[in-house]
Amino acid sequence: MHSFEAVYARMLFAAKARTQSELADIIGIRQASISDAKKRKSIPSDWCMRLYDARGVKVDWQRFGRGPVYDEEKLRQNSGDWTMPEGDTAGFLREPEAPSLLAPVPGEMPYHSTCAVGDGFFPVIGLQMFPVEFLRDEVQIFRFLESCMAPVLNRGALVAVEKDAAVRDGDIVAVRSQKNLLFRRVQVTESGYILRTQEQVGVDASWHVVESDWPAIYYGKAIWAFQPL
């Protein structure tokens, strides 16, 4: 199972819960139990089963961010909306189509962890409203948890990334480093790229990437951020 923060965020997202209290009501536990689990940094596995029973959220997705979010068969079972088909003389019941899993809301977007799972997939860890004029299809939003880019990017910022966008000198870019996605200021040189934290701007000590290695690590360019000041 992944970290408490990632699993808990996925549970909130899939249950459409905004607070500990709302999630506790859905899975039938005390709110204090969630606070205790947060201190232990561990979510009991039976909570995942409770959310599966209540909302049809697949356990593997809750724990690891893998596969579909919802079990449609479970959703149909939970709906309780059974109807008699016309002309059904045998008296069998049929169930309706699975309900819509996530009704789209203008401006509501998922945001992702910067820690990849599986084969490089960055799992969704939450949902947030943004001004619709800031959004477009090719943008992904990440929760930034480093402190080395302050005050340009502060810890906790939600950063929008345009994948594979052209890079210019001075841009802030997202690059892969092992399983993590890092945000760095880039300097374009004749031989490649120099990546620096905000603390290293103007300093020689930095991460140099040759041109041939760039496609393997470059993810996209940061184009805006919503963040605490």
C-alpha positions, 0 to 999 in steps of 0.5 A: 500500500502506498503512503497514507496521504496518497491512499487517503486522497484517492479515497476522498476523491472517489467517494466525492468527500471533502472532509474527514467527517464526510468520509467517515460517515460514508465508510461507517467509522468515527472521524477520530479514527481517521485522525489516528490513522493519519498519525500512524501514517497507515490506513487499515485495509478494511477501510478500502473494503468498506468504501468498495461496499459503499461506493463501488471503488475498487480496492486496487485503485484505492491502495495503488492507483491501478486500474479502473476507479469503479466497479460498475457491477457493484455500482449497479448493485448499490443503486437499488433501482430495479425495474420490471422490463415490459413484457417480462412474463417470467417475472425476472427483474433487470437492472438499469445501466450503471450511473455516471461515475463522475458528472463533469463540473465546469472548472473541476479538474483532477490533480496528480501526485508527483510520485509515479506508480507502476510504469510511470503513471502519476495517480490522481490524488484530488479534485479542485475547482479552477477558473475555466479560462485556465484549462485546456485538454493538454494540461495536467495539474500536479501537487508540488511538495518541494520547497526548493523553488520558493518563492516562485513555487511554494510547497503545496502549489497546484502547478499546471503542466503542458506536456512536451511543450517547447522550452525556452531559456528561463522556463520552469519545467517538470522533469523525471528523476527516478519515480519523481517529477521535479520542477526546476528552472531551465537554462538552454545551452549549446550542449543541452540544458542546465536545471537549477532550483530557485536557490541555485539560480546564478550558481554553478552547482546544478544539474546538466543534461546533454541534448541526447538525454533530454527527451528521456527526462523532460515531461512538460513545461509549467504554465501557471500555478495556484499556491499559498503565499 
